Amino acid sequence: MKMRGLRRLPEVRSMAGAGGAVARPKERHVLQFKIGCLELERSRRLKEKEVALDRIRAIDQRVGAIEAEIRTHHQNLGYAGTPLADRDAAAVEDGAPGSAQPRRMIRYGG
């Protein structure tokens, strides 16, 4: 039996030169890290989507409240909730309240 000494650099075997990066698939831990990053991004995007949908719902509620307030003011003025264009045309023809009267302007400040 022959005893060998320390191996020199050319004799050390490694996987570095075996086919290059193209022949070997990516390392498992790299793919797992990418999966983790994608899952984090997905959770952030889902949270953003949830917040955006909440904002849209709040906007829709406010628009509904505005329309209800407009209807209330129309009823108080005697328009009975008719659309604006129809109301203006009917007011001029029928002599409804406000059609012959000058428009009042409110001025704020000096």
N, C-alpha and C positions, 0 to 999 in steps of 0.2 A: 504494500500500500504506500502510495506516494503522498506526502504531505505538501499541500500547496500553501503558499504564502498569501498575503493580502492581494486581493484582485485590483488590477489597475483599471482605470476608467474605460478603456475600450472593451474590457471583459464583463463589465456590469450590464446585466440585461434590464431593460425597462420597457414600458409600453409607449414611451414618448414617440418613438419613430415607427410604430406599427400602424401604418395606414393613414396617419394624420388625423385631423379633427373631422374630416368629411366621412371617413369610414366608420368612426365610432360615434354612437349617439351621445347626446349631451348627458352630463352626469346627472344622476338621480336627484341629488340634493339641489342642483340648480333648478331643475324642473319643479321640485316641491316648493322652492322659494318663490318661483314665478306664480305658481298656483295660489300660494298664500297672498302674494301681492294683488293678484286679480280678485281674490275673495274680499280683501279689504276695500279695493276700489268699488266692487259691486255693492258692498254694504253702504259705503259713502254715497254712491249714486242713488240707491234706494231711499236713503234718508233725505237727500236733496229732492227727490221726486215727491216724497210724502209732504215735505214742507211746502213745495210749490203747489201741490193739490190743495193743501189747507189754505194757502193764500188765495187760490182761485175760488174756493168755497166761500171765503170771507168776502171777496169782491162780489160774488153773485148775491150774497145776502145783503150787502150794502146797496147794490143796484135795485134789488127788490124793495128795500126800505125807501129808497129815493122815489121809485115809481109809486109806492103807496102814498108817500107824502105829496107827490104831485097830484095824484087823484083827489086827495083830501082838499088841497088848495083849489083844484078845479071845481069840486062840489061846493066849496064855500063861495066861490065866485059865480056859481050858477051855470057852469059849463057842463055839468053832469057827465064828466069823464069822456067827452067826445075827443077824437084826435085833434091835434092843433090845427091842421090845415082845414079840416071840415068845419071846425068851430069858427075860424076866422071868416070863411066864406059864408056860413050861415048867419053870423053876427051882422055882417054888412047888409045882407039881403033882408033879414027879418026885423032889423032895428032892435036887436037884443040889447040888454044892458051893456053899456060900455062902448057900443058901436058909434054913437054920435058924440060921446063925451071925449074931451081931449085927454091924452095920456098924462098921468101924473108922474113927475120925475122927482126922485128923492136925491138931494145933493148933500153930500157929507163934507164937512170942513168949510173953510172960508170962501 
